[in-house]
Amino acid sequence: MNRVMLVGRLTIKPELRYTGSNLPYSRFSVAVNRTFTNSQGQREADFINVVVWRKQAENVCNFLDKGSLVSGEGRLQTSSYEVN
């Protein structure tokens, strides 16, 4: 089972974009605080890249802004690319 639940804050204001077939989507990242502190007593955060599609993308762009607290559930997927 590939299921992930995240709670964190948006790092940028999401922008609505469309695929070539006019399907709405948005890409953004969420800063998720770790539950423990480092050796200096500070909390660290992980920055998770997120993609939402269709109506969810429209809602995210209409109602959320940078710094908004969000929670989400989905699946984890890794990807790679080559830089020329």
All heavy atoms as an XYZ file, in Angstrom:
670
protein
N       0.847     -1.166      0.000
C       0.000      0.000      0.000
C       0.895      1.231      0.000
O       1.829      1.336      0.785
C      -0.903     -0.017      1.239
C      -1.734      1.231      1.352
S      -2.782      1.256      2.803
C      -4.163      0.363      2.180
N       0.617      2.166     -0.855
C       1.384      3.396     -0.977
C       0.472      4.555     -0.593
O      -0.222      5.125     -1.423
C       1.892      3.545     -2.412
C       2.775      4.763     -2.575
O       2.983      5.538     -1.657
N       3.287      4.930     -3.770
N       0.470      4.925      0.682
C      -0.412      5.977      1.170
C       0.380      6.901      2.086
O       1.054      6.444      3.004
C      -1.593      5.371      1.908
C      -2.623      6.356      2.282
C      -3.902      5.650      2.696
N      -4.986      6.418      2.153
C      -5.912      5.965      1.354
N      -5.902      4.720      0.968
N      -6.865      6.727      0.935
N       0.283      8.211      1.847
C       1.019      9.212      2.608
C       0.057     10.273      3.109
O      -0.831     10.704      2.366
C       2.099      9.877      1.718
C       2.773     11.017      2.424
C       3.109      8.863      1.259
N       0.227     10.683      4.366
C      -0.536     11.791      4.927
C       0.458     12.842      5.405
O       1.403     12.521      6.132
C      -1.411     11.325      6.077
C      -2.477     10.353      5.636
S      -3.442      9.706      7.001
C      -4.320     11.165      7.500
N       0.272     14.103      4.973
C       1.180     15.189      5.320
C       0.414     16.353      5.926
O      -0.709     16.642      5.513
C       1.901     15.711      4.072
C       2.767     14.727      3.298
C       3.222     15.359      1.999
C       3.945     14.302      4.125
N       1.043     17.029      6.882
C       0.529     18.286      7.427
C       1.702     19.255      7.437
O       2.766     18.938      7.977
C      -0.029     18.118      8.857
C      -0.462     19.460      9.418
C      -1.177     17.133      8.873
N       1.525     20.406      6.812
C       2.595     21.387      6.751
C       2.105     22.695      6.179
O       0.900     22.925      6.045
N       3.038     23.556      5.832
C       2.706     24.877      5.295
C       3.214     25.021      3.867
O       4.297     24.527      3.524
C       3.307     25.969      6.163
C       2.722     25.953      7.574
C       2.978     27.258      8.299
N       2.353     27.214      9.613
C       1.103     27.596      9.858
N       0.345     28.051      8.881
N       0.615     27.536     11.086
N       2.409     25.704      3.029
C       2.803     25.950      1.644
C       4.001     26.891      1.606
O       4.040     27.884      2.332
C       1.651     26.576      0.862
C       0.414     25.722      0.661
C      -0.622     26.496     -0.156
C       0.744     24.422     -0.031
N       4.970     26.593      0.759
C       6.166     27.429      0.657
C       6.020     28.531     -0.386
O       6.783     29.491     -0.370
C       7.398     26.581      0.309
O       7.181     25.945     -0.948
C       7.654     25.540      1.386
N       5.065     28.386     -1.301
C       4.786     29.403     -2.330
C       3.289     29.441     -2.594
O       2.567     28.515     -2.231
C       5.515     29.109     -3.668
C       5.067     27.755     -4.216
C       7.018     29.178     -3.513
C       5.506     27.495     -5.635
N       2.824     30.506     -3.230
C       1.428     30.572     -3.643
C       1.255     29.655     -4.851
O       1.950     29.796     -5.852
C       1.020     31.991     -4.007
C      -0.409     32.067     -4.513
C      -0.956     33.447     -4.470
C      -2.374     33.509     -4.978
N      -3.309     32.648     -4.304
N       0.341     28.692     -4.781
C       0.150     27.774     -5.918
C      -0.392     28.500     -7.157
O      -1.160     29.452     -7.040
C      -0.888     26.780     -5.397
C      -0.885     26.924     -3.920
C      -0.490     28.337     -3.641
N       0.038     28.052     -8.321
C      -0.438     28.586     -9.597
C      -1.151     27.487    -10.355
O      -0.685     26.358    -10.404
C       0.727     29.095    -10.444
C       1.413     30.308     -9.873
C       2.526     30.794    -10.793
O       2.470     30.523    -12.012
O       3.452     31.440    -10.276
N      -2.276     27.837    -10.954
C      -3.037     26.882    -11.748
C      -2.456     26.827    -13.155
O      -2.256     27.859    -13.797
C      -4.511     27.286    -11.793
C      -5.466     26.275    -12.383
C      -5.486     24.994    -11.567
C      -6.875     26.858    -12.448
N      -2.187     25.630    -13.636
C      -1.676     25.405    -14.992
C      -2.545     24.361    -15.672
O      -3.333     23.680    -15.030
C      -0.224     24.953    -14.952
C       0.671     26.008    -14.344
C       2.078     25.525    -14.252
N       2.873     26.535    -13.594
C       4.028     26.965    -14.044
N       4.539     26.455    -15.137
N       4.693     27.880    -13.382
N      -2.344     24.213    -16.973
C      -3.149     23.257    -17.746
C      -2.237     22.419    -18.626
O      -1.249     22.905    -19.168
C      -4.172     23.993    -18.616
C      -5.229     24.695    -17.807
C      -5.054     25.995    -17.377
C      -6.399     24.039    -17.449
C      -6.017     26.641    -16.618
C      -7.378     24.672    -16.690
C      -7.170     25.973    -16.285
O      -8.130     26.590    -15.527
N      -2.579     21.139    -18.751
C      -1.853     20.259    -19.658
C      -2.255     20.579    -21.087
O      -3.152     21.391    -21.320
C      -2.172     18.785    -19.359
O      -3.559     18.560    -19.636
C      -1.842     18.414    -17.931
N      -1.635     19.912    -22.050
C      -1.988     20.092    -23.455
C      -3.428     19.713    -23.759
O      -4.036     20.233    -24.686
N      -3.988     18.808    -22.956
C      -5.384     18.400    -23.150
C      -6.335     19.163    -22.219
O      -7.435     18.714    -21.936
C      -5.528     16.894    -22.936
O      -5.103     16.551    -21.641
N      -5.879     20.336    -21.723
C      -6.697     21.252    -20.923
C      -7.100     20.684    -19.559
O      -8.169     20.997    -19.054
C      -7.926     21.706    -21.707
C      -8.353     23.099    -21.295
O      -7.522     23.905    -20.887
N      -9.629     23.372    -21.392
N      -6.249     19.867    -18.963
C      -6.497     19.304    -17.640
C      -5.796     20.178    -16.595
O      -4.586     20.373    -16.659
C      -5.946     17.879    -17.584
C      -6.256     17.027    -16.377
C      -7.755     16.747    -16.299
C      -5.502     15.721    -16.473
N      -6.524     20.749    -15.622
C      -5.891     21.636    -14.651
C      -5.032     20.883    -13.633
O      -5.390     19.791    -13.203
C      -7.074     22.324    -13.954
C      -8.234     21.451    -14.187
C      -7.968     20.668    -15.438
N      -3.898     21.494    -13.270
C      -3.025     20.932    -12.244
C      -2.247     22.062    -11.582
O      -2.179     23.176    -12.091
C      -2.070     19.890    -12.821
C      -0.947     20.451    -13.659
C       0.309     20.661    -13.114
C      -1.139     20.775    -15.000
C       1.351     21.171    -13.876
C      -0.117     21.285    -15.773
C       1.126     21.486    -15.201
O       2.147     22.003    -15.957
N      -1.664     21.764    -10.431
C      -0.823     22.720     -9.729
C       0.305     21.969     -9.042
O       0.106     20.886     -8.511
C      -1.648     23.499     -8.696
O      -0.836     24.454     -8.048
N       1.502     22.557     -9.069
C       2.671     22.007     -8.388
C       3.120     23.014     -7.340
O       3.178     24.212     -7.611
C       3.837     21.807     -9.360
C       3.629     20.725    -10.365
C       4.854     20.697    -11.302
N       4.680     19.700    -12.321
C       5.255     18.508    -12.297
N       6.062     18.197    -11.319
N       5.036     17.642    -13.240
N       3.458     22.522     -6.164
C       3.948     23.371     -5.090
C       4.673     22.492     -4.093
O       4.699     21.274     -4.233
C       2.795     24.142     -4.414
C       1.662     23.269     -3.975
C       1.657     22.684     -2.722
C       0.592     23.024     -4.826
C       0.610     21.874     -2.323
C      -0.463     22.219     -4.438
C      -0.453     21.642     -3.182
N       5.271     23.099     -3.091
C       5.910     22.296     -2.045
C       5.324     22.648     -0.685
O       4.830     23.754     -0.462
C       7.429     22.474     -2.054
O       7.783     23.787     -1.741
N       5.388     21.670      0.205
C       4.869     21.798      1.561
C       6.031     21.562      2.522
O       6.752     20.570      2.397
C       3.741     20.769      1.820
C       3.268     20.839      3.256
C       2.584     20.984      0.858
N       6.216     22.487      3.465
C       7.239     22.341      4.500
C       6.617     21.574      5.662
O       5.664     22.035      6.279
C       7.728     23.696      4.967
N       7.158     20.394      5.948
C       6.646     19.525      7.014
C       7.695     19.463      8.121
O       8.820     19.015      7.897
C       6.353     18.108      6.463
C       5.873     17.195      7.571
C       5.356     18.174      5.320
N       7.331     19.954      9.305
C       8.259     19.926     10.445
C       8.482     18.504     10.928
O       7.548     17.701     10.974
C       7.719     20.762     11.607
C       7.873     22.241     11.371
O       8.768     22.668     10.656
N       6.995     23.019     11.962
N       9.717     18.216     11.300
C      10.030     16.933     11.928
C       9.593     16.972     13.383
O       9.476     18.048     13.981
C      11.524     16.645     11.826
C      11.969     16.478     10.385
C      13.414     16.101     10.310
N      13.797     15.923      8.912
C      15.033     15.659      8.542
N      15.985     15.520      9.436
N      15.310     15.507      7.267
N       9.348     15.821     13.971
C       8.841     15.773     15.338
C       9.943     15.872     16.393
O       9.646     15.947     17.576
C       8.057     14.466     15.579
O       8.916     13.368     15.293
C       6.831     14.409     14.696
N      11.199     15.891     15.989
C      12.312     15.944     16.926
C      13.196     17.144     16.614
O      13.074     17.765     15.564
C      13.132     14.653     16.870
C      13.605     14.316     15.483
C      14.819     14.796     15.013
C      12.843     13.518     14.645
C      15.262     14.493     13.741
C      13.279     13.204     13.363
C      14.484     13.696     12.907
N      14.098     17.484     17.522
C      15.022     18.599     17.321
C      16.412     18.062     17.000
O      16.759     16.940     17.356
C      15.088     19.491     18.577
O      15.479     18.694     19.681
C      13.744     20.140     18.864
N      17.213     18.906     16.362
C      18.592     18.509     16.041
C      19.492     18.763     17.254
O      19.018     19.136     18.330
C      19.085     19.216     14.782
C      19.155     20.725     14.936
O      19.129     21.271     16.039
N      19.240     21.418     13.813
N      20.799     18.603     17.107
C      21.734     18.738     18.236
C      21.809     20.166     18.773
O      22.213     20.374     19.909
C      23.121     18.255     17.822
O      23.587     19.012     16.720
N      21.374     21.167     17.973
C      21.340     22.556     18.440
C      19.988     22.920     19.055
O      19.750     24.069     19.409
C      21.628     23.529     17.281
C      23.056     23.527     16.791
C      23.335     22.375     15.828
O      22.461     21.942     15.102
N      24.564     21.882     15.851
N      19.088     21.957     19.158
C      17.775     22.208     19.742
C      16.777     22.833     18.793
O      15.728     23.313     19.214
N      17.084     22.835     17.496
C      16.193     23.443     16.507
C      15.432     22.366     15.758
O      15.957     21.276     15.501
C      16.991     24.274     15.503
C      17.729     25.420     16.145
C      18.662     26.091     15.150
O      19.075     25.492     14.158
N      18.991     27.347     15.411
N      14.214     22.692     15.377
C      13.421     21.777     14.550
C      13.806     21.940     13.096
O      14.017     23.049     12.614
C      11.931     22.101     14.702
C      11.345     21.470     15.912
C      10.023     20.838     15.537
N       9.614     19.972     16.622
C       8.460     20.057     17.215
N       7.594     20.956     16.841
N       8.163     19.225     18.177
N      13.884     20.843     12.392
C      14.154     20.866     10.959
C      12.876     20.552     10.218
O      11.923     20.043     10.800
C      15.243     19.847     10.620
C      16.579     20.176     11.253
C      17.651     19.160     10.903
O      17.345     18.160     10.223
O      18.790     19.357     11.328
N      12.867     20.858      8.930
C      11.685     20.601      8.105
C      12.101     19.872      6.839
O      13.222     20.021      6.349
C      10.989     21.903      7.746
N      11.192     19.073      6.322
C      11.354     18.443      5.021
C      10.457     19.183      4.045
O       9.334     19.563      4.385
C      10.953     16.964      5.085
C      11.902     16.173      5.962
O      13.106     16.176      5.663
O      11.435     15.557      6.931
N      10.939     19.396      2.827
C      10.176     20.097      1.804
C       9.716     19.075      0.772
O      10.525     18.515      0.036
C      11.019     21.212      1.185
C      11.374     22.266      2.195
C      12.503     22.146      2.993
C      10.542     23.355      2.390
C      12.822     23.099      3.948
C      10.834     24.314      3.337
C      11.982     24.184      4.117
N       8.418     18.838      0.752
C       7.832     17.792     -0.082
C       7.165     18.426     -1.297
O       6.314     19.306     -1.152
C       6.775     16.988      0.718
C       7.326     16.550      2.082
C       6.256     15.827     -0.111
C       8.505     15.638      2.032
N       7.571     17.993     -2.490
C       6.926     18.463     -3.722
C       5.590     17.757     -3.904
O       5.506     16.537     -3.733
C       7.824     18.212     -4.929
C       9.088     19.034     -4.870
O       9.071     20.167     -4.428
N      10.180     18.456     -5.300
N       4.568     18.530     -4.259
C       3.208     18.016     -4.371
C       2.632     18.417     -5.729
O       2.880     19.526     -6.212
C       2.319     18.587     -3.242
C       0.886     18.121     -3.383
C       2.879     18.219     -1.882
N       1.844     17.518     -6.329
C       1.085     17.823     -7.543
C      -0.367     17.469     -7.269
O      -0.658     16.380     -6.775
C       1.588     17.005     -8.757
C       0.779     17.338    -10.001
C       3.066     17.231     -9.000
N      -1.269     18.412     -7.544
C      -2.702     18.138     -7.421
C      -3.346     18.357     -8.788
O      -2.878     19.164     -9.585
C      -3.391     19.002     -6.341
C      -2.906     18.618     -4.964
C      -3.161     20.470     -6.580
N      -4.437     17.648     -9.040
C      -5.087     17.638    -10.349
C      -6.557     18.037    -10.247
O      -7.169     17.930     -9.204
C      -5.013     16.235    -10.955
C      -3.619     15.802    -11.247
C      -2.777     15.115    -10.420
C      -2.877     16.047    -12.439
N      -1.574     14.909    -11.025
C      -1.605     15.472    -12.274
C      -3.169     16.701    -13.638
C      -0.625     15.528    -13.253
C      -2.189     16.737    -14.622
C      -0.941     16.167    -14.422
N      -7.092     18.458    -11.355
C      -8.514     18.741    -11.567
C      -9.087     19.728    -10.554
O      -8.536     20.790    -10.345
C      -9.306     17.437    -11.622
C      -8.888     16.529    -12.768
C      -9.684     15.238    -12.796
N      -9.316     14.423    -13.934
C      -8.312     13.540    -13.928
N      -7.583     13.366    -12.842
N      -8.042     12.849    -15.011
N     -10.200     19.406     -9.943
C     -10.898     20.316     -9.039
C     -10.059     20.640     -7.803
O     -10.098     21.763     -7.296
C     -12.254     19.712     -8.637
C     -13.141     20.641     -7.860
C     -13.574     21.821     -8.710
C     -14.533     22.714     -7.950
N     -14.851     23.914     -8.704
N      -9.286     19.674     -7.314
C      -8.415     19.941     -6.167
C      -7.398     21.029     -6.498
O      -7.101     21.885     -5.669
C      -7.696     18.685     -5.721
C      -8.576     17.703     -5.009
C      -7.808     16.450     -4.595
O      -6.767     16.143     -5.161
N      -8.339     15.743     -3.621
N      -6.869     21.009     -7.706
C      -5.914     22.034     -8.125
C      -6.585     23.403     -8.157
O      -6.013     24.398     -7.705
C      -5.340     21.688     -9.497
N      -7.793     23.465     -8.676
C      -8.526     24.730     -8.724
C      -8.795     25.251     -7.315
O      -8.615     26.440     -7.034
C      -9.833     24.557     -9.496
C      -9.609     24.271    -10.962
C     -10.886     23.888    -11.699
O     -11.947     23.766    -11.066
O     -10.812     23.719    -12.932
N      -9.209     24.367     -6.398
C      -9.487     24.779     -5.022
C      -8.234     25.264     -4.310
O      -8.264     26.268     -3.593
C     -10.131     23.635     -4.239
C     -11.555     23.383     -4.665
O     -12.223     24.251     -5.205
N     -12.025     22.169     -4.422
N      -7.125     24.552     -4.475
C      -5.869     24.960     -3.851
C      -5.476     26.360     -4.314
O      -5.107     27.211     -3.505
C      -4.745     23.941     -4.174
C      -3.373     24.511     -3.906
C      -4.952     22.666     -3.390
N      -5.587     26.623     -5.590
C      -5.180     27.919     -6.135
C      -6.144     29.038     -5.735
O      -5.722     30.183     -5.557
C      -5.053     27.831     -7.649
S      -3.698     26.756     -8.149
N      -7.404     28.731     -5.588
C      -8.398     29.755     -5.239
C      -8.400     30.104     -3.752
O      -8.689     31.240     -3.389
C      -9.802     29.311     -5.648
C     -10.005     29.353     -7.146
O      -9.369     30.143     -7.840
N     -10.872     28.499     -7.641
N      -8.109     29.146     -2.876
C      -8.329     29.357     -1.456
C      -7.077     29.362     -0.585
O      -7.156     29.720      0.588
C      -9.299     28.295     -0.915
C     -10.646     28.355     -1.575
C     -11.064     27.325     -2.406
C     -11.482     29.444     -1.383
C     -12.304     27.378     -3.024
C     -12.720     29.500     -2.001
C     -13.141     28.474     -2.816
N      -5.923     28.964     -1.118
C      -4.715     28.878     -0.294
C      -3.645     29.844     -0.783
O      -3.621     30.237     -1.948
C      -4.167     27.449     -0.301
C      -5.112     26.383      0.251
C      -4.481     25.014      0.125
C      -5.495     26.675      1.683
N      -2.753     30.218      0.127
C      -1.684     31.152     -0.178
C      -0.398     30.650      0.478
O      -0.419     29.689      1.252
C      -2.044     32.530      0.370
C      -1.332     33.660     -0.348
O      -0.400     33.387     -1.127
O      -1.713     34.823     -0.129
N       0.707     31.319      0.207
C       1.976     30.973      0.846
C       1.793     31.017      2.354
O       1.212     31.952      2.900
C       3.064     31.959      0.417
C       4.393     31.692      1.054
C       5.427     32.698      0.608
C       6.740     32.434      1.308
N       7.780     33.365      0.855
N       2.272     29.981      3.062
C       2.173     29.917      4.508
C       0.910     29.264      5.026
O       0.791     29.023      6.225
N      -0.042     28.958      4.151
C      -1.283     28.311      4.592
C      -0.979     26.926      5.152
O      -0.181     26.177      4.588
C      -2.261     28.157      3.436
O      -2.697     29.409      2.961
N      -1.616     26.605      6.268
C      -1.488     25.274      6.850
C      -2.387     24.320      6.075
O      -3.576     24.600      5.889
C      -1.883     25.296      8.325
C      -1.718     23.992      9.087
C      -0.256     23.575      9.147
C      -2.284     24.152     10.497
N      -1.813     23.235      5.588
C      -2.563     22.280      4.775
C      -2.329     20.865      5.280
O      -1.322     20.570      5.914
C      -2.167     22.356      3.277
C      -2.514     23.698      2.684
C      -0.699     22.050      3.078
N      -3.284     20.010      4.999
C      -3.098     18.581      5.215
C      -3.555     17.887      3.948
O      -4.438     18.364      3.239
C      -3.877     18.080      6.428
O      -5.257     18.149      6.182
N      -2.935     16.787      3.656
C      -3.286     16.074      2.442
C      -2.970     14.600      2.553
O      -2.166     14.179      3.383
N      -3.638     13.848      1.712
C      -3.437     12.411      1.654
C      -3.265     12.028      0.196
O      -3.948     12.552     -0.679
C      -4.652     11.712      2.247
C      -4.543     10.223      2.285
C      -5.776      9.587      2.905
O      -6.513     10.269      3.622
O      -5.974      8.396      2.649
N      -2.331     11.144     -0.073
C      -2.094     10.730     -1.446
C      -1.110      9.593     -1.502
O      -0.951      8.838     -0.542
N      -0.416      9.488     -2.627
C       0.578      8.442     -2.782
C       1.935      9.074     -3.033
O       2.033     10.186     -3.564
C       0.211      7.497     -3.917
C       0.217      8.121     -5.278
C      -0.270      7.113     -6.330
N      -0.408      7.744     -7.612
C       0.549      7.824     -8.521
N       1.720      7.278     -8.284
N       0.338      8.418     -9.671
N       2.956      8.387     -2.648
C       4.323      8.856     -2.815
C       4.869      8.320     -4.127
O       4.725      7.135     -4.438
C       5.171      8.355     -1.645
C       6.589      8.870     -1.544
C       6.586     10.379     -1.361
C       7.284      8.209     -0.379
N       5.487      9.214     -4.904
C       6.066      8.818     -6.189
C       7.359      9.579     -6.375
O       7.411     10.787     -6.169
C       5.094      9.158     -7.326
C       5.606      8.802     -8.689
C       4.575      9.103     -9.772
O       3.377      9.060     -9.529
N       5.048      9.434    -10.942
N       8.429      8.880     -6.744
C       9.698      9.535     -7.022
C       9.879      9.620     -8.525
O       9.313      8.833     -9.292
C      10.872      8.751     -6.405
O      10.897      7.444     -6.953
C      10.754      8.683     -4.903
N      10.663     10.607     -8.935
C      10.945     10.747    -10.357
C      12.362     11.263    -10.517
O      12.956     11.788     -9.579
C       9.949     11.714    -11.011
O       9.994     12.968    -10.391
N      12.892     11.123    -11.700
C      14.234     11.629    -11.978
C      14.254     12.177    -13.397
O      13.401     11.877    -14.214
C      15.269     10.508    -11.822
O      15.001      9.479    -12.739
N      15.261     13.010    -13.646
C      15.413     13.591    -14.968
C      16.882     13.849    -15.225
O      17.686     13.896    -14.300
C      14.589     14.881    -15.107
C      14.986     15.950    -14.132
C      15.916     16.930    -14.486
C      14.439     16.008    -12.860
C      16.298     17.903    -13.595
C      14.797     16.986    -11.953
C      15.729     17.937    -12.347
O      16.097     18.903    -11.445
N      17.235     14.023    -16.491
C      18.612     14.288    -16.886
C      18.752     15.725    -17.327
O      17.899     16.243    -18.040
C      18.981     13.391    -18.069
C      19.904     12.286    -17.705
C      20.305     11.486    -18.916
O      20.909     12.043    -19.850
O      19.999     10.275    -18.915
N      19.801     16.381    -16.873
C      20.085     17.751    -17.273
C      21.131     17.676    -18.367
O      22.180     17.065    -18.215
C      20.592     18.575    -16.072
C      20.947     19.974    -16.523
C      19.557     18.593    -14.979
N      20.842     18.321    -19.501
C      21.804     18.330    -20.625
C      22.706     19.528    -20.549
O      22.422     20.559    -20.171
C      21.061     18.340    -21.959
C      20.351     17.017    -22.162
O      20.822     15.987    -21.709
N      19.217     17.059    -22.815
